[in-house]
């Protein structure tokens, strides 16, 4: 009855950026390098990125790269592991700290 709405190209760029842990500008640079097999200069990327920010224009090579990245299952698994490890490295030291404080307080 209800169809799942497909994410827009802009949403996909933001999602890939988040998953990879890099900036949107870096996604553009990586996409250029993947498509044209050359490292782009910052100046070259600037005009494309400004169009993206101002007019929501996503170049074809960025669209292709982002879809490729988001369809890779190994990256999805890596992201899940990164989130779990990040959560553990944040909360476990806090838990240990509070246990030590409580133990020292009551002994």
N, C-alpha and C positions, 0 to 999 in steps of 0.2 A: 504494500500500500504506500508506505513512505520510502522514498529512495534516499540512501545516504548521500549527502552532498559532498562532492569531490572538493578537496582543498584547492585553493587558488595557487597560482605559481608563487605569489608573494609569501603565502603561508608556508609553502614548501621550502622556500629559501630560508625563512626563519627557523623552521623545524630542523633542516639540515645543519644550519649554523649551531643550533643548540645541541644537537646530537654529537656533532664533531667537536664542540667546545671551542669554536673559533668565531671570529667576527663575520658578519655578512660580507664585508669587503674582501676578507680572505677567501670566502666561498667563491666570489667572483674571480679572484686571482687563480685559485685552484682550478676552477672550471675552464678558464682561458688556457691554462697550462695543459689540462687534460685534452681539450679540443684541438688546440693549435700546436701542441707539443713544443711550446716555448714559454719561458718565464716572462710575464708581462711587466712593464714598468708601472709604477704607481700612477704616473701621468696618463698612461693609456687607459687604465681602469677607471680613472676618475670620472670621465664623461659618462660611461655606462652606469657607474654607481650613482651618480647624481640623477640620471634619468630614472633609475630604480627608486630612489628616495622621493623624488618630486612627482613622477608620473606613474609609478608602479609598473614600469616597463622592465620586463625580465627578458634578456637576450636568449636566443635559442640555445646557445651553448651552455648557458647557466641552467636553463630548464632541463636540458638533457642530463647534465652532470648531477643536478639535485635529485632527479628521478632515479638515476642510477644508484646514487648513494643511499637513498631511502629504501630502495628495493633490495639492498644487500642484507641478507640474513645475518651474516657474521658481524656486521656493524651493529645490528639490533642487539645481538647477544653481548657484544662488547659494551654497549651503552647500559644494558641491564646490570652487568658486572660493575661498571663504573659507579652507577647509582648505589648499589649495595655496599661497595667498598667505601664510597664517600660517606654514606650513612653510618657505617661501622666506625670509620676513623673519626667521625665527629662525636658520636654518642658514647662509645666505649670508654674513651679517656675521661669524659665527664662522669660517667657512672663510677669508674675507679676512683676518681677524685672525691666524689661524695661518699663513697664507702669508706675511704681512708679517713676523711674528716669525721664521719660519724663514729668510726671505730676509735679514733683518737679522743673524741669528745666523751665517749662513754667509758673509756678505760683510764 
